């Protein structure tokens, strides 16, 4: 029995191990966003309550503002505000500590102005408090919404022309102009939320960078977008066209699962299975039992598809009290069996992510499926349409069961984390309408957490990447931003607001705002696991916070390593296309393109797409140079925003805009932004080496160097030779991309192609290049064709004898000077292709180079034909002695009849010159004597 138990245990262990695949680090590394050494005073560790939940009451309240990129912690009247740590610009090295004698018992949400001189606090359901600060005083301005039941969201915003703050309640959207220096707030407009009467609790999501609000009716699954930057055009312009979420695949998945609904039993079992999955992967038996239970269930009615008839959405976490969210999750986890039937765990909830992607505003909707996995639907929001370019991305899981998935946007890539399997995958939305639905990375890749343990920050890696690749270089700020405090009285123009004076200083008389010394943690920070749902909270669109016992909070994000992205990509073609859209990428892009072509790991189809994309970007850059005049930023022109108005003319806002640009959250010409803001971005913020949409510009000479290396590699050792047809195809596709975008090609590129084709004696391909006009007709190409098909080339084919060029004597010296240069025309020594001679003559005739044709005919021994052609096309000043030498040569060879015919023709031409000379004084003689 002992041995049998050991055998059974071994079989069960092998059953689990067969499902587990070795994970490798992904190109996403976990790094700190703020300075990890700055923490508020540590509190006592967490304790277990009677119901089993963890008590976080001793910890600080935690808020993260995705607009100002600030982490705020509040404890007993003290606010500790941290921003992105960036040593290059002197940001985030110290925390801003604000001391108040008045204590707030409960803060539901908090927003921070980039200047850190104003905080917006939600203390109860329908009152919002604006807290203004100076060095030694604080002023409160209360905004009361008496008719509203709840404040769903509020945030400072940017990119607008006449407002910088808005509040979303269950009834309306109130737009404000907050004056930081004057310590006052003025309402600009009130926009009513025209929602159905049945929608009493809409789900609200906001994008502060573009002042976009989305309200979702969970019952009817209808989306109502609001574009606040159009508020001057009236309420009807602000309200976009509503549309319904696509739940067809969710319904189909329920039918395939046997029509089971998401009820209490499923929720409890799914969450129990998921809690075990956080420690180990679910076994195959659990997956089979789940599918069997689903198939035995009865088909639900339409109203029973979701509990309570509402689609369960995850709440918007921006500016919210993350400690309260953590406490609610812990309570739900330990009291799950006693919850109502309408409760749905996180694995069954639908996620919505509203953010800017490249220069567009996109809403992502991720719906979990009953048979496992999920589907992500994309809606590009536009004021003129309900949505544009709706696409779906299928997400599959390992074992076919519902698992916890989390969306993020890193470097404009859609990143999806599988919290149970502890794997990460990403998608690039700019690869095309069909290609971006396929994942970029290999399977079973996990986040690299080694850097965060060393205390590395995102600013450290951004500075390192910018130093390695000098193709960027935003000109926003090149010195440490010094914030100067301003003192003013609070003046309000709105009657419902009340102004209240708070205590100015602390008890010991110190300053209200302290930025001198940060508070550091004496002990090393605890280990952070990005896939741990018990301690990690994700904040839209790219941040994650880890809440640990004792008040230790880590604000982190993911940094994309472009080099590892190339190493872990599934397809090299899609990887290079995605690499074009990244920042700080030019050196690596050219290196990986060269490596892929040398290794022939890049298909010609993918190479064609890459060259076409690069040509389109180059063409776009040429158009933008004419339309947009970028100016150099001078010190005398700072602050830059003063030219556009006083609303955003603040150095701290400049620093925030710079962070948005470096984090790829903002690009020039971003949709739904104010006119002056886009104008400013186009003139100042976009590097000269990139187009306004953010893609890097690659010039022809940079790609020509790659092709030179390919041809040189092909001429090397036989074992390392590339397929000649591959190099020809790559060069041809690049030329085709230039032709389609009407970009003039450099002559050296055509010379490289001709040289490569002739070296491999692929005359059939050479003829097709001529036939379909891939090669540009010019004088050098015509000379090459004449030489390639001449009798001299035929005689020198085997002995590689050098023949004289079919050029005029004055051009021969110039060609000899260029012979040793890399850009010299290809030589035809040792090659012979008879049809090329006539093609060369025809090309010379199109170019109207008649003298070249006469010289070519004489060199070929067709002297009589040359003389006739010269008279027909008025080619003059030819040496008579050259034609007399041809007559003597024919006589020496015994071709007396041909010599007499040629001599007779020479005499006729001379008489023709004499007659013309007498009748026309300006006539140039065809034959002249020396």
C-alpha positions in Angstrom: 0.0 0.0 0.0 2.9 2.3 0.7 4.4 1.8 -2.7 0.9 2.2 -4.3 0.4 5.5 -2.6 3.8 6.7 -3.8 2.9 5.6 -7.4 -0.5 7.4 -7.3 1.2 10.5 -5.9 3.7 10.4 -8.6 1.0 10.0 -11.3 -1.0 12.9 -9.9 2.1 15.1 -9.8 3.0 14.2 -13.4 -0.6 15.1 -14.4 -0.2 18.6 -13.0 3.3 19.0 -14.4 2.2 18.1 -17.9 0.0 21.2 -17.8 2.7 23.5 -16.6 5.0 25.0 -19.2 8.3 26.7 -18.4 7.9 30.4 -18.5 10.4 32.8 -19.9 10.8 36.6 -19.2 8.7 38.7 -21.6 9.9 42.1 -23.0 7.9 43.8 -20.3 9.9 44.5 -17.1 8.2 45.6 -13.9 9.7 48.9 -12.7 8.9 51.6 -10.1 7.1 54.6 -11.4 7.7 56.8 -8.3 10.7 56.9 -6.0 10.5 53.6 -4.1 12.4 55.0 -1.1 9.7 57.6 -0.3 7.0 56.2 2.0 4.8 57.8 4.7 5.4 56.8 8.3 4.9 53.1 8.6 1.9 51.9 10.6 1.2 48.7 12.4 0.8 45.6 10.3 -2.5 44.4 9.1 -4.6 42.2 11.3 -7.3 39.6 10.6 -10.9 40.5 11.5 -13.5 38.1 12.7 -14.8 37.5 9.2 -11.4 36.6 7.9 -10.7 39.7 6.0 -7.5 41.7 6.3 -7.8 45.0 8.2 -6.1 47.9 6.4 -7.5 50.6 8.7 -4.1 51.4 10.0 -2.7 52.1 6.5 -2.8 55.4 4.6 -5.5 56.2 2.1 -4.0 55.7 -1.4 -4.9 57.5 -4.6 -3.4 57.7 -8.0 -4.2 60.4 -10.5 -3.4 59.3 -14.1 -3.7 62.8 -15.4 -0.9 64.4 -13.2 0.9 61.0 -12.8 0.9 61.4 -9.0 0.6 59.0 -6.2 -1.1 60.5 -3.1 -1.1 59.0 0.4 -3.2 60.5 3.2 -2.8 59.9 6.9 -4.0 62.0 9.8 -4.1 65.4 8.1 -0.9 64.8 6.0 -0.9 64.4 2.2 2.3 62.9 0.7 2.3 63.5 -3.1 4.8 61.7 -5.3 5.3 62.2 -9.0 7.1 60.2 -11.7 10.7 59.7 -10.7 13.0 61.1 -13.4 16.5 62.1 -12.4 17.2 63.6 -15.8 14.7 66.4 -15.2 15.0 66.5 -11.4 11.5 65.2 -10.9 10.2 62.8 -8.2 13.4 62.8 -6.1 11.4 64.4 -3.2 7.9 64.1 -2.1 5.5 67.0 -1.5 4.2 66.8 2.0 1.2 69.0 2.9 0.3 69.3 6.6 -3.2 70.2 7.8 -4.7 70.4 11.3 -8.1 69.5 9.9 -8.5 65.8 9.5 -10.8 64.2 6.9 -12.5 61.1 8.1 -13.2 59.6 4.7 -11.9 60.6 1.3 -13.7 58.7 -1.5 -11.6 60.0 -4.4 -8.8 62.6 -4.9 -7.5 64.5 -8.0 -4.2 66.4 -8.1 -3.4 69.4 -10.3 0.0 69.0 -11.9 1.2 72.1 -9.9 0.3 70.3 -6.7 -1.3 73.6 -5.5 -4.8 72.3 -5.8 -6.5 69.0 -4.7 -10.0 68.0 -5.5 -11.6 65.8 -2.7 -14.8 63.8 -2.7 -15.8 63.7 1.0 -19.4 62.7 0.6 -21.8 61.7 -2.2 -22.8 65.0 -3.6 -20.2 67.6 -2.4 -16.8 68.1 -3.9 -14.1 70.1 -2.2 -11.3 72.0 -4.0 -8.4 72.6 -1.7 -6.0 75.3 -2.8 -2.5 75.6 -1.2 0.1 78.2 -0.9 3.3 78.0 1.2 1.5 78.8 4.5 -2.2 78.8 3.8 -5.0 76.6 2.4 -8.4 77.6 1.0 -11.4 75.4 0.5 -14.0 75.9 -2.3 -16.9 73.5 -2.0 -18.9 72.5 -5.1 -22.4 71.2 -4.1 -24.5 69.1 -6.4 -27.8 69.1 -4.4 -29.9 67.3 -7.0 -27.3 64.6 -7.7 -27.2 61.3 -5.7 -23.5 60.4 -6.4 -20.4 61.8 -7.9 -19.1 59.2 -10.3 -15.9 60.7 -11.5 -13.9 64.0 -11.5 -10.5 65.0 -12.8 -8.4 67.8 -14.1 -7.9 67.7 -17.8 -5.7 69.0 -20.5 -5.7 69.8 -24.2 -8.8 71.9 -24.0 -9.2 75.6 -24.8 -11.2 77.1 -22.0 -11.6 74.6 -19.1 -9.3 72.3 -17.1 -11.6 70.4 -14.7 -14.9 68.5 -14.9 -17.2 66.5 -12.6 -19.5 63.7 -13.6 -22.5 62.9 -11.5 -25.5 60.7 -12.1 -27.3 63.6 -13.7 -24.9 65.8 -15.5 -21.3 66.7 -16.5 -20.2 70.0 -15.0 -17.2 71.7 -16.7 -15.1 74.2 -14.6 -12.2 76.6 -15.1 -10.0 76.4 -12.1 -7.6 79.3 -11.5 -4.7 78.0 -9.4 -3.1 81.4 -8.9 -6.4 83.1 -8.0 -7.6 80.1 -5.9 -11.0 80.2 -7.5 -13.2 78.0 -9.7 -15.8 79.1 -12.3 -18.4 76.9 -13.9 -18.2 77.0 -17.7 -21.1 74.7 -18.7 -23.5 72.1 -17.4 -24.2 69.2 -19.7 -27.1 66.9 -18.8 -26.6 63.2 -19.1 -29.5 62.1 -21.4 -29.7 58.5 -20.2 -32.8 56.3 -20.0 -34.9 56.5 -16.9 -34.1 52.8 -16.2 -30.4 53.6 -16.1 -30.1 54.8 -12.5 -26.5 53.7 -11.9 -24.4 54.1 -15.1 -20.8 53.0 -15.4 -18.6 56.0 -16.0 -15.1 56.0 -17.6 -13.1 59.1 -18.4 -10.0 60.0 -20.5 -8.6 63.2 -19.0 -6.0 63.8 -21.7 -8.7 64.4 -24.3 -11.6 65.3 -21.9 -13.7 62.3 -23.1 -16.4 60.7 -20.9 -18.2 57.4 -21.6 -21.4 56.4 -19.8 -22.5 52.7 -20.1 -26.0 51.5 -19.3 -25.4 48.0 -17.8 -28.9 46.9 -18.5 -29.2 47.7 -22.2 -25.4 47.6 -22.8 -25.6 51.0 -24.5 -22.6 53.3 -24.6 -23.1 57.1 -24.5 -19.9 59.0 -25.4 -19.4 62.7 -24.5 -16.7 64.9 -26.2 -16.2 67.8 -23.8 -13.8 69.7 -26.0 -16.8 70.5 -28.3 -18.7 72.2 -25.5 -18.5 75.6 -27.3 -20.5 74.2 -30.2 -23.5 73.3 -27.9 -24.7 70.3 -26.0 -25.7 68.4 -29.1 -22.2 68.5 -30.4 -20.8 67.2 -27.0 -23.1 64.2 -27.0 -21.8 61.6 -29.5 -23.9 59.0 -31.1 -24.7 56.1 -28.8 -24.1 52.5 -29.7 -24.5 49.0 -28.2 -21.7 46.7 -27.1 -21.2 43.6 -29.1 -22.1 40.6 -26.9 -22.7 38.1 -29.7 -19.7 36.0 -28.9 -20.6 36.0 -25.2 -24.1 34.7 -26.0 -22.7 32.1 -28.4 -20.3 30.9 -25.7 -23.1 30.5 -23.3 -25.0 28.4 -25.8 -22.0 26.2 -26.5 -21.6 25.7 -22.8 -25.1 24.3 -22.5 -26.8 27.6 -21.8 -25.6 28.0 -18.2 -26.0 31.4 -16.6 -23.6 33.2 -14.3 -25.2 32.5 -10.9 -24.1 32.1 -7.3 -22.9 28.5 -7.6 -20.8 29.3 -10.7 -19.4 32.4 -9.0 -18.4 30.5 -5.9 -16.9 27.6 -7.8 -15.0 29.8 -10.2 -13.6 32.0 -7.5 -12.6 29.0 -5.4 -10.9 27.4 -8.4 -9.2 30.7 -9.2 -7.9 31.2 -5.6 -6.2 27.8 -6.0 -4.9 28.8 -9.4 -3.0 31.7 -7.8 -0.7 29.2 -6.2 -0.7 26.4 -8.9 -2.3 25.8 -12.2 -5.8 24.1 -12.2 -5.7 20.4 -12.9 -7.1 18.9 -16.0 -9.8 17.1 -13.9 -11.2 20.4 -12.7 -11.4 21.7 -16.2 -13.3 18.5 -17.3 -15.6 18.7 -14.4 -16.4 22.3 -15.2 -17.2 21.6 -18.8 -19.4 18.6 -17.8 -21.3 20.7 -15.3 -21.9 23.4 -17.9 -23.2 21.0 -20.5 -25.7 19.5 -18.0 -27.1 22.9 -17.2 -30.3 24.2 -18.8 -30.4 26.9 -21.4 -31.0 30.3 -19.8 -33.4 32.9 -20.9 -32.2 36.2 -22.3 -32.9 38.1 -19.1 -31.0 35.5 -17.1 -27.8 35.8 -19.1 -26.4 38.1 -16.3 -27.4 38.3 -12.7 -29.9 41.0 -12.0 -30.2 41.7 -15.7 -27.1 43.9 -15.7 -23.7 43.3 -17.3 -21.1 43.3 -14.4 -18.4 45.9 -15.2 -15.3 46.5 -13.2 -15.3 50.0 -11.7 -13.1 52.9 -12.9 -10.2 53.1 -10.5 -8.7 56.5 -11.5 -8.6 58.9 -8.6 -10.5 56.5 -6.4 -9.4 55.5 -2.9 -7.6 52.3 -3.7 -7.5 51.2 0.0 -11.3 51.2 0.0 -11.3 49.1 -3.2 -8.9 46.7 -1.6 -11.0 46.4 1.5 -14.1 45.7 -0.6 -12.3 43.0 -2.6 -11.1 41.3 0.6 -14.6 41.4 2.1 -16.1 39.9 -1.0 -13.4 37.2 -1.0 -14.0 36.0 2.5 -17.8 36.5 2.6 -18.5 35.1 -0.8 -21.0 32.3 0.2 -23.2 34.8 1.9 -23.4 37.3 -0.9 -26.5 37.9 -3.0 -27.1 36.1 -6.2 -26.3 39.2 -8.1 -22.7 39.0 -7.1 -20.2 38.2 -9.8 -16.5 37.6 -9.0 -13.8 39.5 -10.9 -13.3 36.5 -13.3 -16.9 37.1 -14.6 -16.8 40.8 -14.8 -16.4 42.8 -18.0 -13.6 45.3 -18.2 -13.6 48.6 -20.0 -10.5 50.6 -20.8 -10.8 54.1 -22.3 -7.6 55.7 -23.4 -5.6 57.3 -26.2 -3.9 54.9 -28.5 -1.4 56.5 -30.8 -3.3 59.7 -31.8 -6.9 58.3 -31.5 -9.3 57.7 -28.6 -10.2 54.0 -28.3 -12.5 52.2 -25.9 -11.6 48.5 -25.2 -14.3 46.1 -23.9 -13.1 42.7 -22.7 -15.9 40.2 -22.1 -15.1 36.8 -20.5 -16.6 33.7 -22.2 -18.2 30.8 -20.4 -16.0 28.2 -22.1 -12.8 30.0 -21.1 -10.9 32.9 -22.5 -12.3 36.3 -23.5 -12.9 38.6 -26.4 -11.7 42.2 -26.6 -13.8 44.5 -28.8 -12.3 47.8 -29.9 -14.3 51.0 -30.6 -12.6 54.0 -32.0 -14.6 57.0 -30.7 -15.2 59.9 -33.0 -17.7 62.8 -32.7 -18.9 62.2 -36.3 -19.6 58.5 -35.9 -21.0 56.2 -33.2 -17.8 54.3 -33.5 -15.3 53.4 -36.2 -13.2 50.3 -37.1 -14.9 47.9 -34.6 -12.6 44.9 -34.3 -12.4 41.9 -32.0 -9.4 40.2 -30.5 -9.9 36.6 -29.2 -8.1 35.7 -26.0 -7.6 32.0 -25.3 -6.7 30.5 -21.9 -4.8 27.4 -21.2 -7.4 25.1 -19.7 -10.7 26.4 -21.1 -11.9 27.8 -17.8 -12.7 31.3 -16.8 -9.6 33.0 -15.6 -8.7 36.5 -14.4 -7.5 38.7 -17.2 -6.3 42.3 -16.9 -5.8 44.9 -19.7 -3.2 47.6 -19.9 -1.7 50.0 -22.5 2.1 50.1 -22.5 3.8 52.0 -25.3 0.4 52.0 -27.2 0.4 48.2 -27.1 -2.6 46.4 -25.7 -1.1 44.2 -23.0 -3.2 41.4 -21.5 -2.1 39.7 -18.3 -3.4 36.3 -17.3 -3.4 36.6 -13.6 -4.0 32.8 -13.0 -1.4 31.5 -15.5 1.0 34.4 -14.7 1.6 35.1 -18.4 1.5 38.2 -20.5 0.6 38.8 -24.2 0.5 42.0 -26.3 -1.1 43.3 -29.5 -0.3 46.3 -31.7 -3.4 48.1 -33.1 -1.4 49.7 -36.0 -0.5 46.5 -37.8 -3.6 46.4 -39.9 -7.3 45.5 -39.8 -6.6 41.8 -39.5 -3.0 41.4 -38.3 -3.3 43.2 -35.0 -5.8 40.6 -33.8 -2.9 38.1 -33.6 -0.6 38.2 -30.7 3.0 39.6 -31.0 4.8 37.4 -28.5 5.3 33.8 -28.0 3.3 31.9 -25.4 4.1 31.4 -21.8 6.0 34.6 -21.2 5.9 36.3 -17.8 6.7 39.7 -16.5 10.3 40.3 -15.5 10.3 41.3 -11.9 14.0 41.3 -11.3 14.4 45.1 -12.0 11.8 46.2 -9.5 13.6 44.3 -6.8 16.7 46.3 -7.5 14.8 49.5 -7.2 15.0 50.5 -10.9 12.5 53.2 -12.0 10.9 53.9 -15.3 12.7 57.2 -15.7 16.0 55.3 -15.4 15.2 53.1 -18.4 13.7 55.9 -20.4 16.9 58.0 -20.0 19.0 54.9 -20.9 16.9 54.3 -24.1 17.1 57.9 -25.1 20.8 58.0 -24.7 21.2 54.8 -26.8 18.9 56.1 -29.6 19.3 59.8 -30.4 16.6 59.9 -33.0 14.2 61.4 -30.4 14.8 64.4 -28.3 11.8 66.4 -27.2 12.5 70.0 -26.8 10.0 70.7 -24.1 12.3 71.1 -21.1 16.1 70.9 -20.8 16.5 72.0 -17.2 15.1 71.3 -13.8 11.7 72.8 -13.4 11.5 75.1 -10.4 8.0 75.7 -9.1 7.4 79.2 -7.7 4.5 79.4 -5.2 1.9 82.1 -5.6 -0.4 83.5 -3.0 -3.9 84.8 -3.7 -7.3 85.1 -2.1 -10.1 82.7 -3.0 -12.8 84.3 -5.2 -15.7 82.4 -6.5 -18.4 83.3 -9.0 -20.7 80.4 -8.4 -23.4 80.9 -5.8 -23.8 77.3 -4.6 -20.1 77.3 -3.7 -18.9 78.2 -0.2 -15.5 79.4 0.8 -13.9 78.4 4.0 -10.6 79.4 5.6 -8.6 76.5 7.1 -5.7 76.5 9.5 -2.6 77.9 7.8 0.3 76.4 9.6 1.0 73.4 11.8 1.2 73.6 15.6 4.9 74.3 15.6 4.6 77.1 13.0 6.3 75.2 10.2 5.4 75.7 6.5 2.2 74.1 5.2 4.0 72.5 2.2 7.2 70.6 2.7 9.4 69.4 -0.1 12.8 69.4 1.7 13.4 65.8 2.7 11.6 62.6 1.8 10.6 60.0 4.3 12.4 56.8 3.6 11.6 53.3 4.7 14.2 51.8 7.1 13.7 48.3 5.8 13.9 46.9 2.3 10.6 46.9 0.5 8.7 43.7 0.3 8.6 41.6 -2.8 6.1 42.6 -5.4 4.2 40.2 -7.6 2.3 41.8 -10.5 0.0 38.7 -10.9 -1.1 38.7 -7.2 -4.7 39.9 -7.1 -4.7 40.0 -3.4 -2.1 42.9 -3.1 -2.0 44.5 -6.6 -4.5 47.0 -8.0 -4.3 48.1 -11.7 -5.1 51.7 -12.5 -5.9 52.8 -16.0 -4.2 52.9 -18.4 -0.7 51.7 -17.5 -0.1 51.7 -13.7 -0.3 49.2 -11.0 -0.1 49.7 -7.2 0.9 47.1 -4.7 -0.6 47.6 -1.2 1.4 45.9 1.5 0.8 45.7 5.2 2.3 48.5 7.3 1.5 51.3 4.9 4.1 50.4 2.3 2.8 51.2 -1.2 4.6 50.6 -4.5 3.5 52.6 -7.6 4.8 50.7 -10.6 4.4 50.3 -14.3 5.8 48.2 -17.1 8.7 49.2 -19.3 9.0 47.7 -22.8 12.4 46.4 -23.8 12.5 46.7 -27.6 15.4 44.3 -27.9 13.6 41.6 -26.0 10.5 42.3 -28.0 12.4 41.3 -31.1 13.8 38.2 -29.4 10.4 36.9 -28.1 8.2 37.8 -31.1 6.3 35.1 -32.9 6.9 36.6 -36.4 9.8 38.8 -37.4 7.8 40.7 -40.0 5.1 41.7 -37.5 7.7 42.5 -34.9 9.5 45.0 -37.3 6.1 46.6 -38.2 5.4 47.0 -34.5 8.9 48.3 -34.0 8.3 51.1 -36.5 5.6 52.5 -34.2 7.7 52.6 -31.0 9.7 55.5 -29.6 13.5 55.4 -29.3 13.6 52.7 -31.9 15.6 53.8 -35.0 19.0 52.2 -34.3 17.4 48.9 -33.2 14.9 49.0 -36.1 17.7 49.2 -38.7 19.8 46.6 -36.9 17.0 44.1 -36.7 15.9 44.7 -40.3 19.5 44.1 -41.5 19.7 40.9 -39.4 16.4 39.6 -40.6 17.4 40.1 -44.2 20.8 38.5 -43.8 19.3 35.5 -42.0 16.5 35.3 -44.6 14.0 35.0 -41.7 11.9 37.8 -43.2 9.6 36.7 -46.0 9.4 38.9 -49.1 5.7 39.5 -48.3 6.6 40.9 -44.8 9.5 42.8 -46.3 7.1 44.4 -48.8 4.9 45.5 -46.0 7.8 47.0 -44.0 9.1 48.9 -47.0 5.7 50.1 -47.9 5.1 51.4 -44.4 8.5 53.1 -44.3 7.8 54.8 -47.7 4.4 55.9 -46.5 5.9 57.5 -43.4 8.6 59.2 -45.5 5.9 60.6 -47.8 3.9 61.8 -44.8 6.9 63.6 -43.5 7.4 65.4 -46.8 3.8 66.6 -46.7 4.1 67.7 -43.1 7.3 69.7 -43.8 5.3 71.9 -46.1 2.2 72.2 -43.9 3.9 72.5 -40.5 6.7 74.9 -39.7 8.5 73.7 -36.6 10.4 76.3 -34.6 13.3 75.9 -32.3 12.5 76.5 -28.7 14.4 79.3 -27.1 14.8 80.1 -23.4 13.2 83.5 -24.0 10.0 81.8 -25.2 9.3 80.0 -21.9 6.7 79.4 -20.6 5.7 78.0 -23.9 2.0 77.9 -23.1 1.8 81.6 -22.4 1.4 82.2 -26.2 -1.9 80.3 -26.1 -3.5 81.5 -22.9 -3.2 81.5 -19.2 -5.2 78.3 -18.6 -2.3 75.9 -18.9 0.7 78.3 -18.7 2.4 76.6 -15.8 5.8 75.0 -15.7 4.4 71.9 -13.9 2.0 71.4 -16.7 4.8 71.5 -19.2 6.5 68.7 -17.2 3.3 66.7 -17.2 3.0 67.0 -21.0 6.6 65.9 -21.3 5.8 62.8 -19.3 2.8 62.0 -21.5 5.0 62.3 -24.6 7.8 60.1 -23.1 5.3 57.6 -21.9 3.7 57.4 -25.3 0.3 58.5 -23.9 0.2 61.6 -26.0 1.2 62.3 -29.6 0.7 65.3 -31.8 -2.6 65.6 -33.7 -4.3 63.5 -31.0 -8.0 63.3 -31.7 -10.4 65.3 -29.6 -7.8 67.8 -28.4 -8.0 71.6 -28.4 -6.9 73.5 -31.4 -4.1 75.5 -29.6 -2.9 72.4 -27.9 -2.4 70.4 -31.1 -0.8 73.5 -32.7 1.6 73.7 -29.9 2.5 70.0 -30.1 3.1 70.2 -33.9 5.4 73.2 -33.5 7.4 72.3 -30.4 6.9 68.8 -29.2 7.4 66.5 -32.2 11.1 65.6 -33.0 12.3 66.4 -36.5 13.2 62.8 -37.0 9.5 61.7 -36.6 6.2 62.4 -38.2 3.4 64.0 -36.2 1.7 60.6 -35.5 5.0 59.4 -33.8 6.6 57.0 -36.3 10.3 57.3 -37.0 11.5 58.5 -40.4 13.9 56.2 -42.2 15.8 57.7 -45.1 16.8 55.9 -48.4 20.5 56.1 -47.7 20.0 54.2 -44.4 18.3 51.4 -46.2 20.8 51.4 -49.0 23.6 50.7 -46.5 21.6 47.5 -45.6 21.4 46.4 -49.2 25.1 47.1 -49.7 25.8 44.8 -46.8 23.5 42.1 -48.3 25.3 42.2 -51.7 28.6 42.2 -50.0 27.5 39.2 -47.9 26.4 37.5 -51.0 29.8 37.9 -52.6 31.6 36.3 -49.7 32.2 32.7 -48.8 30.0 30.2 -50.6 28.6 28.8 -47.3 27.2 32.2 -46.3 25.8 33.2 -49.6 22.2 34.3 -49.7 19.8 33.3 -52.3 20.2 35.7 -55.2 16.4 35.7 -55.9 15.8 36.7 -52.3 18.0 39.8 -52.5 16.5 40.7 -55.9 13.0 40.4 -54.5 13.9 42.6 -51.5 15.4 45.3 -53.6 12.5 45.1 -56.1 9.9 45.5 -53.3 11.7 48.5 -51.9 11.8 50.1 -55.4 8.1 49.4 -55.8 7.2 51.0 -52.5 9.1 54.2 -53.6 7.3 54.2 -57.0 3.8 53.8 -55.4 4.4 56.7 -53.1 6.0 58.8 -55.9 9.3 59.1 -54.1 12.3 59.8 -56.3 14.8 57.0 -55.9 18.5 57.6 -55.5 20.6 56.4 -58.5 22.8 54.3 -56.2 19.9 52.1 -55.3 19.2 51.2 -58.9 22.9 50.6 -59.5 23.0 48.1 -56.6 20.1 46.2 -58.1 21.6 46.1 -61.6 25.0 45.1 -60.2 23.4 42.3 -58.2 21.4 40.9 -61.1 24.4 41.0 -63.4 26.7 39.4 -60.9 24.3 36.4 -60.7 23.7 36.5 -64.5 19.9 36.6 -64.0 19.2 38.2 -67.3 15.5 37.0 -67.3 14.9 39.1 -64.1 16.9 42.0 -65.6 14.6 41.9 -68.7 11.5 41.9 -66.5 12.8 44.9 -64.5 13.1 46.8 -67.8 9.8 45.6 -69.2 7.7 46.6 -66.2 9.6 49.9 -65.8 10.9 49.1 -62.3 14.2 50.6 -63.3 14.2 54.4 -63.9 15.3 55.3 -67.4 18.4 57.5 -67.3 21.6 57.9 -69.2 23.6 55.6 -67.0 21.2 52.8 -67.4 21.1 53.3 -71.2 24.9 53.1 -71.4 24.9 50.0 -69.3 22.4 48.3 -71.7 24.4 49.3 -74.8 27.6 47.9 -73.3 25.9 44.8 -72.1 24.6 43.9 -75.6 27.6 45.0 -77.7 29.9 42.8 -79.7 32.8 43.9 -77.4 30.8 42.4 -74.4 30.4 39.2 -76.3 34.1 38.9 -77.1 35.0 39.8 -73.5 32.5 37.5 -71.9 35.1 34.7 -71.3 38.3 36.7 -70.9 36.7 39.6 -69.0 38.4 42.1 -71.4 37.7 45.7 -70.7 36.0 47.4 -73.6 35.7 51.1 -74.1 32.6 52.8 -72.9 29.9 54.1 -75.3 30.4 57.7 -74.1 31.6 60.9 -75.5 35.3 61.6 -74.8 34.6 64.4 -72.3 32.5 62.0 -70.1 35.1 59.3 -69.9 37.3 61.2 -67.4 34.3 61.8 -65.1 33.4 58.1 -65.1 37.0 57.1 -64.4 37.0 59.3 -61.3 33.9 57.6 -60.0 35.1 54.1 -60.7 36.4 53.5 -57.1 33.3 54.9 -55.4 30.6 52.7 -54.0 28.0 54.6 -55.8 29.6 54.2 -59.3 27.5 52.7 -62.1 27.7 48.9 -62.4 30.4 47.5 -64.8 29.4 45.1 -67.5 32.8 43.4 -67.9 32.3 39.7 -68.4 28.6 39.9 -69.0 26.7 39.7 -72.3 23.0 39.9 -73.0 22.2 40.6 -76.7 18.7 42.1 -76.4 20.1 44.8 -74.1 21.8 46.6 -76.9 18.6 47.5 -78.7 16.9 48.4 -75.4 19.7 50.7 -74.7 19.4 52.5 -78.0 15.7 52.9 -77.5 16.2 54.3 -74.1 18.8 56.8 -75.4 16.3 57.8 -78.1 13.6 58.5 -75.4 16.1 60.6 -73.5 17.0 62.4 -76.8 20.7 61.6 -76.4 21.3 61.3 -80.1 25.0 61.8 -79.9 25.3 58.8 -77.6 23.4 56.7 -80.1 25.8 57.7 -82.9 28.8 56.8 -80.8 27.2 53.5 -79.8 26.6 52.6 -83.5 30.1 53.5 -84.5 31.6 51.4 -81.7 29.5 48.5 -82.8 30.7 48.9 -86.5 27.4 50.2 -87.8 29.1 53.3 -89.3 26.6 53.7 -92.2 23.7 53.5 -89.9 25.3 56.0 -87.6 25.9 58.5 -90.4 22.2 58.2 -91.5 21.0 58.6 -88.0 23.2 61.7 -87.5 21.8 63.4 -90.6 18.2 62.5 -89.6 18.5 63.9 -86.0 20.9 66.7 -86.8 23.9 65.4 -84.9 26.8 67.7 -85.8 30.5 68.2 -85.2 31.5 64.6 -85.8 35.1 64.1 -86.8 35.6 63.3 -90.5 38.8 61.4 -89.8 36.9 58.8 -87.7 34.7 57.9 -90.6 37.6 57.8 -93.1 39.4 55.4 -90.7 36.3 53.1 -90.8 36.5 53.2 -94.7 40.2 52.2 -94.6 39.5 49.4 -92.1 36.8 48.0 -94.4 39.2 48.0 -97.3 41.9 46.3 -95.3 39.4 43.6 -94.3 38.5 43.1 -98.0 35.0 44.4 -97.7 35.4 46.7 -100.7 31.8 47.0 -101.6 30.8 48.2 -98.1 33.8 50.6 -98.1 32.6 52.2 -101.4 29.0 52.5 -100.1 30.2 54.2 -96.9 32.6 56.5 -98.8 29.8 57.5 -101.2 27.6 58.3 -98.2 30.3 60.4 -96.6 30.6 62.4 -99.8 26.8 63.0 -99.9 26.8 64.2 -96.3 29.7 66.6 -97.0 27.8 68.0 -100.0 24.8 68.4 -97.8 26.8 70.4 -95.3 28.1 72.7 -98.0 24.7 73.4 -99.4 23.2 74.0 -96.0 26.1 76.2 -95.1 25.6 78.4 -98.1 21.8 78.7 -97.6 21.7 78.8 -93.8 24.4 80.7 -92.1 23.8 79.1 -88.7 24.0 75.5 -89.9 26.3 73.3 -87.9 28.2 70.8 -90.2 27.6 67.1 -89.5 31.2 66.2 -90.4 34.1 68.5 -89.6 37.8 68.3 -90.2 40.2 68.7 -87.4 
